Amino acid sequence: MKILNDIAILGGGQLARMTIEAAMRLGVRCHVLDKNAEAPAAAFTKYFVQGDPMHAETVLGFAAHAHAVTIDSEHVSAAALESLKAAGKFVAPQGKVLEIIQNKCRQKEFLAQGKFPTAKFQVAQNKAALKSLQLQFPVVQKTATSGYDGYGVRLLSGAHDIEMAFDGESLIEEKIAIAKEIAVIVASDRHGNRVAYDAVEMVFDKQRNILKYQLCPAEISAEVATSATELALSAAKALGIVGLVAVEMFLTEQGDILINEMAPRPHNSGHHTIEAAATSQYENLVRILTDLPLGSPETTAPSLMLNLLGPEVGKEGVYNAMIEKALKMPNAHVHLYGKKDMRPFRKLGHITLVGDRNTLIRQYETLTWQS
């Protein structure tokens, strides 16, 4: 069996870096395009090109000799992906899928048209249009593009908050009473085969709106887990996506499951699959790109994943101590992304703990306890 062995990755962040690690084990070469010469993936391949993945002509030239093309983030030229597909390249995800997901308003309209459960929403083109909407406060405003990790999200408690709202196209959603936040990653190959990873649960620091840790499997009933998996598989099928899609969902206090948003690429909620699944999300992406059979997504052990974030000023010692403590734990797997800019709250790495649930929680508390 001949493996197609040249992959072009648009974007050179940590997701590309971990995809390269999986590709190397299968003898696959990865070419990376990123604006930043010091991007995390740059040191992991000798086929690095500095350039803008949003610039169509740059992308077309960069990917000309690759067998397959994929992405590290949504900040990529969807038109270039469509052109590459038309030229005979295997592209995952497809440009038409990326175009839907790149814009939160288009993504939400797609879900609504497909009758997928989601929060009630309206679209505002700018602040002036927002003022004219009939709103039932409180509502959540999300910028249509460029938002990530809680950025580009604002709670509007009443009409008095509109002056502080984002100006520009945005999604206005009802505020949901959330019991849990969960996610399911689906891997889809070019032959219509799909596999879904077990649902994970994200536990957030509500004051700072950042992830505290993630658990797999999620602490939800078997019925909810099955429903979430079926919903994610249905969304992947409706999109017609080839590649990976992470479907983030809310489990409401009333017991309903609502799709929050989707990401057509490897996802933070799948980092744990490197150590705690039969086949990682990264390896399955490489398999899809090289037309190899999908690997089993089966969870091999319970896990807890926490992000390593850039320390606040004066707390550098706490960050270093956390890494040192993790390195002394035999069941802890430390991943550092090699980012030189260590600004506060930037994702610099992650730690995956593998073992029984009670032990994992105790170890998390040990890692994050500050003397």
TORLUM-404201 format. One line per 10 residues: for each residue z, y, x of C-alpha. Coordinates in nm, 2 decimals. Layout:
Z Y X; ...
***
This chain:
0.00 0.00 0.00; -0.10 0.34 0.14; 0.14 0.62 0.08; -0.02 0.96 0.03; 0.17 1.14 0.30; 0.13 1.51 0.29; 0.34 1.71 0.04; 0.32 2.09 0.01; 0.65 2.25 -0.11; 0.64 2.60 -0.24
0.97 2.76 -0.14; 1.20 2.66 0.14; 1.55 2.66 0.00; 1.81 2.39 0.01; 1.63 2.19 -0.26; 1.32 2.17 -0.04; 1.55 2.08 0.25; 1.70 1.78 0.07; 1.35 1.68 -0.06; 1.23 1.67 0.30
1.53 1.44 0.40; 1.42 1.20 0.12; 1.06 1.22 0.22; 1.13 1.14 0.59; 1.28 0.80 0.49; 0.95 0.72 0.32; 0.73 0.84 0.61; 0.60 1.14 0.42; 0.52 1.48 0.58; 0.63 1.79 0.41
0.47 2.13 0.45; 0.68 2.43 0.34; 0.59 2.78 0.24; 0.86 3.05 0.22; 0.88 3.43 0.28; 1.19 3.38 0.50; 1.12 3.24 0.85; 1.49 3.12 0.85; 1.48 2.95 0.51; 1.70 2.63 0.50
1.40 2.40 0.50; 1.23 2.56 0.79; 1.43 2.37 1.05; 1.35 2.04 0.89; 0.97 2.04 0.93; 0.73 2.15 1.20; 0.48 2.23 0.92; 0.64 2.55 0.81; 0.43 2.86 0.71; 0.58 3.20 0.64
0.43 3.34 0.32; 0.49 3.43 -0.04; 0.48 3.15 -0.29; 0.42 3.41 -0.57; 0.09 3.51 -0.40; -0.19 3.29 -0.54; -0.43 3.32 -0.25; -0.15 3.24 0.00; -0.06 2.93 -0.20; -0.42 2.81 -0.23
-0.47 2.84 0.14; -0.14 2.68 0.23; -0.18 2.38 0.01; -0.55 2.32 0.08; -0.49 2.01 0.29; -0.20 1.85 0.11; -0.22 1.55 -0.12; 0.04 1.68 -0.36; 0.21 2.01 -0.44; 0.56 2.08 -0.57
0.81 2.36 -0.59; 1.16 2.45 -0.47; 1.22 2.73 -0.73; 1.05 2.89 -1.03; 0.94 3.19 -0.82; 0.60 3.05 -0.76; 0.25 3.14 -0.88; 0.18 2.93 -1.19; -0.19 3.03 -1.18; -0.22 2.89 -0.82
-0.07 2.56 -0.94; -0.33 2.54 -1.21; -0.61 2.62 -0.97; -0.49 2.35 -0.73; -0.48 2.10 -1.01; -0.83 2.20 -1.11; -0.94 2.14 -0.75; -0.81 1.78 -0.77; -0.46 1.82 -0.62; -0.17 1.63 -0.77
0.07 1.91 -0.88; 0.43 1.85 -1.01; 0.52 2.04 -1.21; 0.20 2.16 -1.36; 0.13 2.53 -1.37; 0.12 2.54 -1.75; 0.47 2.39 -1.76; 0.60 2.63 -1.50; 0.46 2.92 -1.70; 0.66 2.82 -2.01
0.99 2.78 -1.81; 0.95 3.08 -1.58; 1.02 3.32 -1.87; 1.34 3.25 -2.07; 1.19 3.40 -2.38; 0.88 3.18 -2.37; 1.10 2.88 -2.29; 1.32 2.95 -2.59; 1.02 3.00 -2.82; 0.88 2.66 -2.70
1.20 2.49 -2.79; 1.21 2.66 -3.13; 0.85 2.56 -3.21; 0.93 2.20 -3.11; 1.24 2.21 -3.34; 1.48 2.14 -3.06; 1.84 2.24 -3.12; 1.92 2.57 -2.95; 2.12 2.88 -3.00; 1.98 3.14 -3.25
1.80 3.40 -3.06; 1.59 3.72 -3.07; 1.36 3.88 -2.81; 1.38 4.24 -2.70; 1.11 4.40 -2.48; 1.34 4.67 -2.36; 1.67 4.85 -2.43; 1.51 5.07 -2.70; 1.39 4.76 -2.88; 1.73 4.60 -2.84
1.89 4.89 -3.03; 1.66 4.83 -3.32; 1.75 4.46 -3.36; 1.99 4.35 -3.64; 2.26 4.18 -3.43; 2.57 3.98 -3.52; 2.81 4.06 -3.23; 2.91 3.92 -2.99; 2.58 3.82 -2.84; 2.46 3.71 -2.50
2.18 3.90 -2.32; 1.97 3.71 -2.06; 1.70 3.87 -1.86; 1.36 3.70 -1.93; 1.30 3.64 -1.56; 1.49 3.65 -1.22; 1.83 3.54 -1.36; 2.02 3.26 -1.19; 2.37 3.13 -1.14; 2.52 3.37 -1.39
2.32 3.67 -1.27; 2.10 3.83 -1.53; 2.35 3.74 -1.81; 2.56 3.99 -1.99; 2.80 3.96 -2.29; 2.75 4.24 -2.55; 3.07 4.25 -2.76; 2.95 4.54 -2.99; 2.70 4.82 -3.04; 2.89 5.02 -2.78
2.78 4.78 -2.51; 2.41 4.83 -2.56; 2.41 5.13 -2.33; 2.52 4.90 -2.05; 2.26 4.63 -2.14; 1.97 4.53 -1.92; 1.65 4.73 -1.97; 1.34 4.51 -1.98; 1.24 4.20 -2.16; 1.54 3.99 -2.25
1.67 3.71 -2.46; 1.94 3.79 -2.71; 2.14 3.48 -2.82; 2.43 3.42 -3.05; 2.75 3.35 -2.86; 2.83 2.98 -2.88; 3.17 2.83 -2.90; 3.12 2.59 -2.61; 3.34 2.28 -2.57; 3.15 2.15 -2.26
2.84 2.22 -2.06; 2.64 1.92 -1.97; 2.30 1.84 -1.80; 2.06 1.55 -1.79; 1.78 1.52 -1.53; 1.46 1.34 -1.63; 1.20 1.21 -1.37; 0.85 1.16 -1.51; 0.56 1.01 -1.32; 0.18 1.06 -1.37
0.16 0.73 -1.57; 0.39 0.84 -1.85; 0.70 0.66 -1.72; 1.03 0.84 -1.75; 1.38 0.78 -1.64; 1.70 0.98 -1.71; 2.01 1.02 -1.49; 2.35 1.00 -1.65; 2.47 1.32 -1.81; 2.69 1.54 -1.58
2.96 1.78 -1.69; 2.99 2.13 -1.54; 3.34 2.28 -1.53; 3.33 2.66 -1.49; 3.56 2.93 -1.36; 3.54 3.14 -1.68; 3.67 3.45 -1.52; 3.41 3.46 -1.24; 3.14 3.27 -1.44; 3.08 3.03 -1.15
3.09 2.65 -1.12; 3.42 2.50 -1.02; 3.30 2.15 -1.00; 3.07 1.90 -1.16; 3.16 1.55 -1.28; 2.94 1.24 -1.32; 2.95 1.07 -1.56; 3.04 1.35 -1.79; 3.37 1.31 -1.98; 3.20 1.27 -2.32
3.17 0.99 -2.58; 2.90 0.72 -2.55; 2.74 0.86 -2.86; 2.72 1.21 -2.72; 2.59 1.08 -2.39; 2.32 0.88 -2.57; 2.22 1.18 -2.78; 2.20 1.41 -2.48; 1.99 1.17 -2.29; 1.75 1.12 -2.59
1.73 1.50 -2.63; 1.64 1.55 -2.26; 1.38 1.27 -2.27; 1.22 1.43 -2.58; 1.21 1.77 -2.42; 1.04 1.63 -2.11; 0.79 1.45 -2.32; 0.72 1.76 -2.53; 0.66 1.97 -2.21; 0.43 1.70 -2.08
0.59 1.76 -1.74; 0.52 1.55 -1.44; 0.80 1.57 -1.19; 1.16 1.65 -1.25; 1.32 1.86 -1.53; 1.69 1.94 -1.56; 1.79 2.00 -1.92; 2.11 2.20 -1.94; 2.30 2.17 -2.27; 2.60 2.30 -2.46
2.83 2.07 -2.65; 2.97 2.30 -2.91; 3.32 2.29 -3.05; 3.17 2.16 -3.37; 3.02 1.86 -3.19; 2.66 1.98 -3.18; 2.43 1.95 -2.87; 2.22 2.26 -2.80; 1.96 2.30 -2.53; 2.05 2.60 -2.32
1.77 2.61 -2.06; 1.55 2.39 -1.85; 1.45 2.38 -1.48; 1.13 2.20 -1.37; 1.24 2.10 -1.02; 1.53 1.94 -0.83; 1.85 2.09 -0.96; 2.21 2.17 -0.85; 2.33 1.92 -1.12; 2.16 1.64 -0.93
2.30 1.69 -0.58; 2.55 1.40 -0.64; 2.26 1.16 -0.68; 2.22 1.14 -0.30; 2.54 0.95 -0.27; 2.62 0.84 -0.62; 2.30 0.71 -0.77; 2.07 0.42 -0.69; 1.79 0.66 -0.63; 1.84 1.03 -0.57
1.66 1.30 -0.77; 1.50 1.40 -0.44; 1.37 1.06 -0.36; 1.23 1.02 -0.71; 1.05 1.35 -0.68; 0.89 1.22 -0.35; 0.80 0.89 -0.53; 0.63 1.08 -0.81; 0.44 1.30 -0.56; 0.32 1.00 -0.36
0.25 0.77 -0.67; 0.52 0.52 -0.59; 0.72 0.35 -0.87; 1.02 0.55 -1.00; 1.35 0.44 -0.87; 1.65 0.35 -1.07; 1.87 0.65 -1.18; 2.17 0.43 -1.23; 2.50 0.58 -1.13; 2.66 0.37 -0.86
3.00 0.54 -0.85; 3.19 0.83 -1.03; 3.15 1.15 -0.84; 3.27 1.51 -0.82; 3.05 1.78 -0.67; 3.16 2.13 -0.57; 2.95 2.41 -0.42; 3.05 2.57 -0.09; 3.01 2.94 -0.16; 3.01 3.23 0.08
3.37 3.35 0.13; 3.50 3.68 0.01; 3.57 3.93 0.29; 3.89 3.83 0.46; 3.88 3.47 0.33; 3.66 3.31 0.59; 3.94 3.10 0.71; 3.98 2.94 0.36; 3.61 2.85 0.36; 3.63 2.69 0.71
3.95 2.50 0.61; 3.79 2.35 0.31; 3.51 2.21 0.52; 3.75 2.07 0.77; 3.96 1.90 0.50; 3.65 1.75 0.35; 3.53 1.61 0.68; 3.86 1.42 0.71; 3.81 1.25 0.37; 3.62 0.92 0.41
3.47 0.95 0.06; 3.36 1.31 0.10; 3.00 1.40 0.19; 2.95 1.75 0.33; 2.61 1.92 0.30; 2.56 2.25 0.48; 2.24 2.43 0.42; 2.21 2.63 0.74; 2.20 2.97 0.58; 2.28 3.25 0.82
2.35 3.51 0.55; 2.70 3.42 0.43; 2.75 3.69 0.17; 3.02 3.63 -0.08; 2.95 3.36 -0.35; 2.61 3.26 -0.20; 2.55 2.89 -0.21; 2.60 2.77 0.15; 2.64 2.40 0.09; 2.81 2.15 -0.13
3.06 1.86 -0.11; 3.02 1.54 -0.30; 3.33 1.32 -0.35; 3.27 0.96 -0.46; 3.55 0.73 -0.60; 3.76 0.69 -0.91; 3.80 0.99 -1.14; 4.18 1.05 -1.09; 4.14 1.04 -0.71; 3.85 1.28 -0.72
4.04 1.54 -0.92; 4.34 1.52 -0.68; 4.10 1.56 -0.38; 3.93 1.86 -0.54; 4.28 2.02 -0.58; 4.35 1.95 -0.22; 4.03 2.10 -0.10; 4.06 2.42 -0.30; 4.44 2.47 -0.26; 4.51 2.78 -0.06
4.84 2.81 0.13
***
